[in-house]
Amino acid sequence: MLTLESRLAATRRDLAMALRHVSVVRYDAFGDRGGRFSFSAALLDDAGDGLVITSIHARSETRTYLKGLSAGDSDITLSPEEMQAVRLARGADS
């Protein structure tokens, strides 16, 4: 039988790996021509591992991109909006 302390420790380990730090940055990808329909969303665990989803909206199409993160960094270059979303998800003010 597991003790209360061991159950609590296991729950804390599981929670640290949950994607619970989330932020969304909305913007106009084409400078006042398409509205603020584009966005970057960061979803991170306590270690900064997770992903960034970006959707770029234009008049005739929308493209969606996914980039993985390890310790808050990606092997694919992040856009300024994606970097802002990661900073916000990690608790930075801007």
Steps between C-alpha positions, in 0.01 A plus 500: 500500500631843407535760769351844466849649463596267214170568321555874538856471366377300198227755433752786515727319250207446265385861533850632420480322163150629416462770233358753742682823414308647209499831316358634174631798303265636231627727224454621145763312300474735203485845659145636521371303200361182648384580849638336812412145395853358512620354829779313676415280798760352735424196719776408746567280799699613805834428327410708193440194283201513270395659175407815315211501254489790254222580257566766234180640353491665158207599279509187287654242733605408851816306578570323827841411641611293799840526667621286789673651803758361737584713804324792329711480183438353156732357237288697247532879513209660687331814369481806729134418572585139585781615732257739669248219551772280657613784730142562611437130562816484710374787712679801351304825484562580132 
